[in-house]
Amino acid sequence: MRILLIMDPGIAVPPKGYGGHERLVYMFARQYQKLGHKVDLLVSPGSAVEGCVVYSFGQDGFPPKKWNALKAIPQAWLFLWKHRNNYDMIHNFGRLLFLLPVLNHKVNKIMTYGREIDSSNIRKIVKLPHKNLVFTAPSDDCVSTGSVAGKWVTVYNAIDFSKYTPSYSVEPDAPLIFLSRLDRVKGCHIAIEVAKSTNNKLIIAGNISTIPSEFEYFKNEIEPHIDGEQIIYVGTVNDEEKNFYLRQSKAMLFPIDIREAFGMVMAESMACGTPVIGFGCGAVPEVIENEISGYVVPTKEEMVGALAKIEQIDRKGCAKRARERFDVSVITEKYLKLVSYV
């Protein structure tokens, strides 16, 4: 097939630092190529993917300025109208509005969301003449926020398992790990409490927010506990560092307090053989399989209880099952099965 991948401008593909969907777009571009498809991308300036034709639109820079984001819309429209007969499948990770010129065109269109969805936009778009359009989101919970109209399918997010080296055993005194942005809703303070109450070391990895209220949260509730011995903050981590810290940890703590659409770090932890103990918000009960890849719990106290039996999780089985569910090769096939050409 001839496939076009679209991503909002602002962050290059692949991203050098922060970038969630940009990483997914890069992975899918490479995997579609591996399967023999011809892949073009309509993405931010500065992007480059080997073997693909890359068309840029909009302006680089995150977060994008509102005016720049608005100017990118007609640029996307012009491109899609001009090239409307060039593709068999358009896989859009950007704005739904980008698809307007080809909404009623025969080309297969996949609109993929990665966070809670504005259902009013869905209602508006499906009232217009349209064909061969399917919406996806990375969990049943996320789908439920947008599936007011149109055809919807849950397709989990993917990771490239070749980048992770699982560890099938760890020392009894192996640390716990918390890997996320250090915002209150992510629950780092709870992870610290769990580590201290169970006399475990805790590795904290993630960026400190510059939002005043979140920065105050870090300064008042996280930083005072960082001693470099039991509670260790290692800052933001790249893929290699993430792999290093995850595979040496006995468990990841995921005490989140929001409806996470998927939670990529959970899958990354499982790829390293490291089970996850998470609060049952959003997609967490879908990503964690109880007693196979970790435990879903409702409270801090039950997180402590689950940690006491974490050695019952087979780390090799955890990694194997995660690969079966979330590897990019598996998820790519799920997307391709959504179109009539496969």
N, C-alpha and C positions, 0 to 999 in steps of 0.2 A: 504493500500500500504506500501511498504518498501521504505522509502525516505532517501536520503543522501543530507545534506546541506553542502556546501563548502564556506569557507571564506578565504581570504588571511591571512597568518600568520602575527603576529605583535602585535595584540591586542586581549586579551582573550575574550571569549564569556561566559557570558555577560560581557561587559566592566565595569570597576569600575569608569572610568571617561569618557574621550573622546572616541567616537566610534559611528559612524553612522550606517553603514551596520551591524556592530557587534550586535547592538541593534535589528535590524530587524531580523537577523538570529536567535537570541534568542527568539524573539516573535513568529516567524513562527514555530520554533521547538516546542514550547509549544502548539501552536494552532493546528499544525498537530497532535500532540499527543492527544490533547483533542478530536479530531475528530476520534480517533481510529487508526491512522497510526503509524507504527513503524519508529522511527527517529534515524538516526545516523548523526554524524557531523564529518567533516574533517576540523579542525580549529587550531588556535594557541595553543601552550603549555600553560597550566594554565587554560584552559577552563573547565567548568563543567556545565552541564544542567541536572537537575533532570529527571530521567526516560529515558534519551538518552544514547546511547553508543557514547563516544567521542574519536575520533582518532586525535592525534596531529601530526603536521608536521611543518617544518621550525623552526624559532626561535621567541621568544617573543621579543618585543621592537619596539617602533614606534617613528619616521619613521624607517622602516627596512633598514638595510644596503644593498646596491645593490647586493653584493655577496651573502648575506643570502637569498635575494629574488630570485635570480637565482637558488640557490641550492634547493629551495623549489619546483621548477617545476618538476624535475625528481622524487622527492619524491611523489608528487601528481600523476604523471603518473603511478608509480609503484603501488600505492594503487588502482587507478581506474582500471588498467588492472587486477590486482589480484582479485578484487571484482566486476568485470564488470557484473556478472550474479546475484548479490545479491540484486539489487535494481530495482524498477519499475519506480522511478523518481529520477533524480539528479537535484537539484536546486543549481546553482552555482552563488554566489555573488563575487567570486574571479576572477582571470585571465581567459580569454577565452581560453588561451593556455592549461589550466589544462584539458580541455575536449578532447584533441587530441586523447588519446588512445580509447575513447568510442564514437568518433564522428560518426562513421558509425555503431555503435551497436544499437540494437533495443530499448534500454532503453530510456525512455522519458527524454529529457534534456531541462531545462529552464536556459537560460543565462540572468541574471539580471544585468543591469547597473544602476549606481546612479549619473553619471555625464556625461558631454559632451563626445561623443564616437569617437574613432579613426576609421573612416569608412574604412581605408585601411586594417585594421585587419579583418574586416567583409568580405571584398571582397576576401581576401586570404583564409579564413577558409571555406567559402561556395563553393569555387572552388574544395575543397577536397570532396571525397565521404562522404555523411552524411545523417542521417535520424533522424526523431523525434526530431528535434532541433527547438526551438522557442526563439527569443530574446525579452526581455522586458526592458522598461525604464519607469521612474515614471511620464512622462508627454508627451504629443504629441510633444511639442517643443524639448524635449530631444531625443525622437524617431527619429525626423527629422534629427538629426546630425549623425545617424548611419544606417538608413534604406535604404542603397544602394543596399542591396541584402539580401536574406533570408526572413523568416517570422517574422514579428514584431507585438507586441501588447503593448499598453499602459496599465500599471498597476500601479496605484498610490502607493506611499509609505504609510505605515501604522503606527498608534500609538495605544497604549493600553489605551482606554478611561477609563478603571477602575482606572487608576492612576491619573485622573484629576477630580476635583470637580467643576462643573460649578457654576458661580454666575450669577443669572438672573437680578440683579440690582446692581448698584453702586452709590455712592454719586456723586453729581454734580461736586465736586472738586477732584474726583478720578484722579489719575495720568495717563499719557500715559506710554507706555513701549517700549523700544528698546531692543531686545534680539538677540544678534548675536556676532560673532567674531568682534573685533574692528579694522577692516581693512577699508580703504577708500571706496572700492567698495560696502561695506555694508551700507554706508550712515549715520553713526551715527551723523556726523556733520549736516546733513540735518534735522535729527530728533530733534536735539538741536535747530536749527533755527525755526522749526515749533512750538516746545514747547514754546519758548520765544515769538514768534510773536503772540501766542494765549493765553499767560499767563497761561499755564498749567505746572504742575509738570511733570518731565520725569524721570522714572527709567531706568537706563542703566545697563544691565546685559550681561556679556560676557568676554571672555579672551582677554588679551592684547598680541598682536603678538610680538615675539622676532625678527622678520625680521626688520633690521635697518630702512628701509623706513617707515614701518607700525608703528614701535615704535615711530618714529619721528612724524608721523601723530597724534598719540595719545597724545604725550607730547605737541604738538603745537596747535592742533585744537580741542581736546576733554577735556583734563585735565584742562585747564584754565577756562572752563565753569562749572566745577563740584564744587558746593558750599554746597552740603549736604542739601539744602533746596528746591530749585526749580529743579536743575539738580543733581540727586543722582546716584552715581555709587556703585553697590552692589557686583561687582566682578563676578566670575564664579558661576554658581548655579547648584545644583543637582536637581533631579526630584521633590523632595518635595518643595524646595525653588522656583523652576520654577512655580509649581502649585500655590504657595502662592502669588507670585507677579503677575502672569497673571490674576488670577481671581479677583483681586482688581483693575485692570486697566480698564479705559474706552475704550481704543483702543491700538492696537499694530501698530507702524509705521514700515514700511518695504520699505524704500527708496533705493532699491538696484539698482546697476548700472552694473550688469552682468546677463548672461542668467542662472539663478538658475534652476537646474534640477527639483527641487520640492519645497524645502523650508519647512522643517519639523516644524519649529517654528510657521509657520502660522497655520498649522493644530492643533498644541498644544494650541495655543491661542484660536482658535475657540472651542476646546474641553472644555475650561473654560468659554465659552460664550462671550469671548472678541473678537469683530470684528477687522479686519485687514484693514489698508489702505496702499496699496503698489503701487509702480511704475510697469508699465506693461511690465517688462522684463521677458524673459524666461517663466517659468511655472506660474508666478503670475496670469495671467488672467484665468488660468485653475483652480487654487486652490481657489481663491477668487470668489465667486458668488456675483456680484454687487447687493447691496441693501438687500442681505440675510446674507452674512457673512462678509461684508465690502464693500470697494470701490477700484476699480483699477483706478489710475490716472496717467497722464503723467508728471506732474511737481510738484514742491514744492508748488507753489501757489494753485494748485488744491487740493493738500493734505490738505492745510489749509481749503479750501472750504468744502472738504469732512468731515473734523473734525467737522465743524459747524453743520452738520446734522447727526452725529454719533448716537445720541439718537433715530433716526428713525429705527435703526437696532434692531430687537427683539433678545435679547441675548439668550433666550431659543430656539428660532428658529435657531439661528446661531449654537448652540451646537448640536441640533438635526440633522440638515442637515450635519454637519461635521461628526457626528457619522455614518450616513447613507453612507457617501462617503469614510471615511478613517479608520474606526475601523479595527483592525487586523482581526477580524472574517470575515468581508466583503472582505478584500483584499486576505485573505487566500483562500477563495472560488474562487476568480477570478483566482488565480494561479492553483488551482486544476482542474478547467474547461479547462485548456490548454492542459491537457493530456487525452489520449483516455480511461483511466481507470475510468473516472468520467462521 
